[in-house]
Amino acid sequence: MQSQTYPRSRSDASVASIFMRQVYQWMTVGLGVTALTAYAVFSSHTLMMVILTNRLLMIALIVVEFGFVIALSSAIHKMSSGVATGVFLIYALLNGLTLSVIFVTYPIGNIANAFLTCTLLFLAMSIYGATTKRDLTGMGNFLFMGLIGIIIAAIVNIFLGSGMLSFVISCVGVIVFTGLTAYDTQKLRQFGEAAPLGDTTAVRRGAILGALTLYLDFINLFLMLLRLFGGNRN
């Protein structure tokens, strides 16, 4: 995962492969930090009660997480590669705090099944996005509109509390985030092919931003699947 200087003699495909390897490595690290943090919080009765009984804390965590995503997405070009990496890892840790509640809400078997299904779907669509010759730009525009629709419907359902609408949102969410995985992977692959070979800092920052993009696709796909698997303890 360390920065490398890529020789000019490498083909675009070879450079893209090296870049994508860094993206997947950092994404895996991020998911690992989130999973370990979530389980550690769940294992501590005191921390778990703080998370569950303090609504303001949960809201604050979500707001801070959103801020971290905005910072990485919009200002990463102003950061050093080390700062960008640190921001990504802190975001992954904070996300682990908020996701710890799934261990209380869902049976462990359902969590494991949702994670396995998510992993298989993610791998399949990521491979497709990296290898297909089809331009997925048009699909990306459609999926973005679907994402906006999901956000609006989710906000509306906060007030309605409709189980049916929640089910529909989850079904559409699985489709949208499965498609976004392929779309984002293709875009990252294209970026890797055009990566500035001598600028290791830019490549590292690009890999971190790519890791964040695929990390968000994976986490959201997992949560949508978990809702469909059901088994809510409450």
Disulfide bonds with the S-S distance in Angstrom:
none
